[in-house]
């Protein structure tokens, strides 16, 4: 199975209107992939970020973002942009024509943390037409975060499945902020490898304000 760049590109058009949290990346076997191992480092935990072991893959741009890269997860660069900073997919965990993936997006943001979160959640409800339950507040690398799991709407023939998104608001040098969103999903969410890998990536992300 390979990454569906065409379907992903259509999704990104919706993201531009709906907000970064609404990103839904689809995978199947009907298009070419563009995978790259990209630059990786090891044990780069810094400051108040959670300690992590193994390779880290670096996203382009600022803020500096490094994501744990578990075995089997490969970088796909076909949709890299100012919005989409990093995509990892694991074809070995493909089920029902859908390949598990994690997408990292970065968008400029304004307002308080609560206002930013409310805008993102409203965008999901409007852009994807799904209910979004209450999430959980926390901190990642010392920055405020909010994690929520909601059901995909089953667009483009993909089975309904849970999506977990973690928003992290990172201050910028000009006094503003950037919203980093990690979105991970699978149509086989109870798979033990997927559970372990997605948790490692969400909890082990390393972020340094730029």
ZICORDA-V539354 format. One record per pair of residues at least 6 apart in sequence whose ideal C-beta (glycine too) atoms are under 7 Angstrom apart, sorted by the first residue. I is the first residue (numbers start at 1). J is the second residue. If there is no record, write none. Layout:
BEGIN
i->I j->J
i->I j->J
END
This chain:
BEGIN
i->1 j->27
i->1 j->28
i->1 j->29
i->1 j->91
i->1 j->94
i->1 j->99
i->2 j->29
i->2 j->31
i->2 j->32
i->2 j->33
i->3 j->27
i->3 j->33
i->3 j->76
i->3 j->78
i->3 j->89
i->3 j->99
i->4 j->26
i->4 j->27
i->4 j->28
i->4 j->30
i->4 j->31
i->5 j->31
i->5 j->78
i->5 j->79
i->6 j->31
i->7 j->26
i->7 j->156
i->8 j->25
i->8 j->26
i->8 j->79
i->9 j->79
i->11 j->23
i->11 j->24
i->11 j->25
i->11 j->26
i->12 j->79
i->12 j->83
i->12 j->84
i->14 j->22
i->14 j->127
i->15 j->22
i->15 j->23
i->15 j->83
i->17 j->127
i->18 j->123
i->18 j->126
i->18 j->127
i->18 j->128
i->19 j->119
i->19 j->120
i->19 j->123
i->19 j->127
i->20 j->83
i->20 j->105
i->20 j->107
i->20 j->120
i->20 j->179
i->20 j->181
i->21 j->120
i->21 j->123
i->21 j->124
i->21 j->165
i->21 j->167
i->21 j->181
i->22 j->123
i->22 j->124
i->22 j->127
i->22 j->128
i->23 j->103
i->23 j->105
i->23 j->183
i->24 j->152
i->24 j->155
i->25 j->87
i->25 j->101
i->25 j->103
i->26 j->98
i->26 j->156
i->26 j->158
i->27 j->89
i->27 j->94
i->27 j->98
i->27 j->99
i->27 j->101
i->28 j->97
i->28 j->98
i->29 j->97
i->33 j->76
i->34 j->76
i->34 j->77
i->34 j->78
i->35 j->74
i->35 j->75
i->35 j->76
i->36 j->75
i->36 j->77
i->37 j->75
i->38 j->57
i->38 j->75
i->39 j->58
i->40 j->55
i->40 j->56
i->40 j->57
i->40 j->69
i->41 j->56
i->41 j->58
i->41 j->66
i->42 j->54
i->42 j->55
i->42 j->56
i->43 j->53
i->44 j->56
i->44 j->66
i->44 j->206
i->45 j->51
i->45 j->52
i->45 j->206
i->46 j->206
i->46 j->208
i->47 j->141
i->47 j->142
i->48 j->141
i->48 j->142
i->49 j->141
i->49 j->206
i->49 j->207
i->50 j->203
i->50 j->204
i->52 j->68
i->52 j->204
i->54 j->68
i->55 j->69
i->56 j->66
i->56 j->67
i->56 j->68
i->56 j->69
i->56 j->206
i->57 j->66
i->57 j->67
i->57 j->69
i->57 j->75
i->57 j->86
i->58 j->66
i->59 j->65
i->59 j->67
i->59 j->85
i->59 j->86
i->59 j->104
i->60 j->80
i->60 j->85
i->61 j->85
i->61 j->106
i->62 j->210
i->63 j->170
i->63 j->178
i->63 j->180
i->63 j->207
i->63 j->208
i->63 j->209
i->63 j->210
i->64 j->207
i->64 j->208
i->64 j->210
i->65 j->85
i->65 j->86
i->65 j->104
i->65 j->180
i->65 j->205
i->65 j->207
i->66 j->206
i->67 j->86
i->67 j->104
i->67 j->201
i->67 j->205
i->68 j->200
i->68 j->201
i->68 j->204
i->69 j->88
i->70 j->197
i->70 j->200
i->72 j->90
i->72 j->92
i->73 j->88
i->73 j->89
i->73 j->90
i->73 j->197
i->74 j->88
i->74 j->89
i->75 j->87
i->75 j->88
i->76 j->87
i->76 j->89
i->79 j->87
i->83 j->105
i->83 j->107
i->84 j->103
i->84 j->105
i->85 j->104
i->85 j->105
i->85 j->106
i->86 j->104
i->87 j->101
i->87 j->103
i->88 j->101
i->88 j->102
i->89 j->99
i->89 j->100
i->89 j->101
i->90 j->99
i->90 j->100
i->91 j->99
i->93 j->100
i->93 j->186
i->93 j->188
i->93 j->191
i->93 j->193
i->93 j->194
i->95 j->187
i->95 j->188
i->96 j->159
i->96 j->187
i->98 j->158
i->98 j->159
i->98 j->187
i->100 j->185
i->100 j->186
i->100 j->194
i->101 j->185
i->102 j->182
i->102 j->183
i->102 j->184
i->102 j->201
i->103 j->183
i->104 j->180
i->104 j->182
i->105 j->181
i->106 j->178
i->106 j->180
i->107 j->178
i->107 j->179
i->108 j->176
i->108 j->178
i->109 j->116
i->109 j->169
i->109 j->177
i->109 j->178
i->109 j->179
i->110 j->176
i->113 j->144
i->113 j->169
i->116 j->169
i->116 j->179
i->117 j->146
i->117 j->167
i->120 j->167
i->121 j->132
i->124 j->130
i->124 j->132
i->124 j->150
i->125 j->132
i->128 j->153
i->129 j->153
i->130 j->150
i->130 j->151
i->130 j->153
i->131 j->150
i->132 j->148
i->132 j->150
i->133 j->150
i->135 j->146
i->135 j->147
i->135 j->148
i->136 j->147
i->137 j->146
i->138 j->145
i->138 j->147
i->139 j->145
i->140 j->168
i->140 j->205
i->140 j->207
i->141 j->206
i->141 j->207
i->143 j->168
i->143 j->169
i->143 j->170
i->143 j->207
i->144 j->169
i->145 j->166
i->145 j->167
i->145 j->168
i->146 j->167
i->147 j->164
i->147 j->166
i->148 j->165
i->149 j->162
i->149 j->163
i->149 j->164
i->150 j->163
i->151 j->160
i->151 j->162
i->152 j->158
i->152 j->160
i->152 j->161
i->152 j->163
i->152 j->185
i->154 j->160
i->159 j->187
i->161 j->185
i->161 j->186
i->161 j->187
i->161 j->189
i->162 j->185
i->162 j->189
i->163 j->183
i->163 j->185
i->164 j->184
i->165 j->181
i->165 j->182
i->165 j->183
i->166 j->182
i->166 j->202
i->167 j->179
i->167 j->181
i->168 j->180
i->168 j->207
i->169 j->177
i->169 j->179
i->170 j->177
i->170 j->178
i->170 j->180
i->170 j->207
i->170 j->209
i->171 j->177
i->171 j->209
i->172 j->178
i->172 j->210
i->173 j->210
i->180 j->207
i->182 j->202
i->182 j->205
i->184 j->198
i->184 j->201
i->184 j->202
i->186 j->194
i->188 j->194
END
